[in-house]
Amino acid sequence: MVVFCPFCTNLLFVEENVSTNLQFTCNVCPVYFPVRKNITYRNYYRLKEIDDVLGGEEAWKNVESTEERCPKCSHPRAYFLQLQTRSADEPMTTFYRCCNSECSHNWRE
């Protein structure tokens, strides 16, 4: 329940008055309304589904490997994939995935 001032249509704010009761008060007009019952609302928002920018697991099929050391497990080889992520005058971004099947760490350069 959002309460608005009936005179200036500004949002009413909750304040505590002298007798430790809560009241809705307008910051512009000398208007106040006592809060007579508990008001609670809870909204559960559904998160957007995020698409995988790199194409998911399908993008890593049939890629080449190179001699690049994994920063996580120190395996000497990694698969690589190059994509243009910025404007055309910027260099391509190289994405790596560790060849060690137990690690499969992803990083970029």
N, C-alpha and C positions, 0 to 999 in steps of 0.2 A: 504494500500500500504506500504509494507516494502521495504526500499531502502537499497541496499548493495553497498559497495565500488566495483567499477569495477576492481581494482587492487589487493586488498588483501582480498576481499569478507567479510570484517567485516561489522557489522551493522552501518549504518550512523545515527548520532544523530542530533537532531534539536538544533540549536544555534541561538542566535540573533547577527547579525553583527553590524558594526559601524553605519550604516545608519538605524538602527532599523528595518531591514528586517530579515526575518527568512531564514536560510539556512541549508541544510543537510551537516554535516561535519564528516569526518573520523577521529578517534582518533589516527590512526597509520600513514596514508598517508596524504600528504598535499592537500587533495582533498575536494572540497566543491561544492555544487550545490544549487543555489537559489530556494526557494520555490515560485512558481509563482501563485498558487491558493490554496484555502482552501481545506484541506484534512481531512475528518472526516469519521470514521467508527464506527459502533455500532454492537456488536454481542450480541444476546440474546441466552443464553445457556439454554438448557432444563435440569432441575434438575432430578436427579435419583429418582425413586420411591423407598421408603424405606419400606422394609418388617418389620412387627411387630415381634420383636425377641421373645416376650413372647407368640406368637400364637394368638394375638388379643382377641376379646371378647369370642371366642370359648374356650379358655384356662380357663376362669373363670367360666364356667358352671360346676355344680356339685362339687364345692370345699367346704371344711369344713370351719367353722368359729371358732374363738377363742376369749378369753378375752384379747384384745389388744386395747388400747385407741388410737383413731384417733388424730393425732397432729393438725389437722385443725379444727374439730368441737367437739372434746372430746367425741365422741360416744364411749361407752364401748366395742363394739364388732367389729371385722373385719374378713373378709375372708382372707385366706392365701394360698399361693402356693409356693412350694419349687422347685427350679431348680438348676442344677449344672452349674454355669456360668463360673467357673474357672477350673483349673486342678483338677484331681481326688483326690489329696492329700489335697486340700482345702475344707473347709466346704461348704455346700450348701447355696445358697442365698435364704432368705425368702422374698417373696413379699406379701404385704398386700393391701387390698382394704376395705375401710370403708363400713360397713353394712348399714349405713344410705343412703337411695336411693337419698336423696337430695344432699348429699356431694360426695360420690363415689371417695374420694381422694385415690390415690395410693402412696405407699412408700415402701421402702425395708429396710431390716436389715441384 
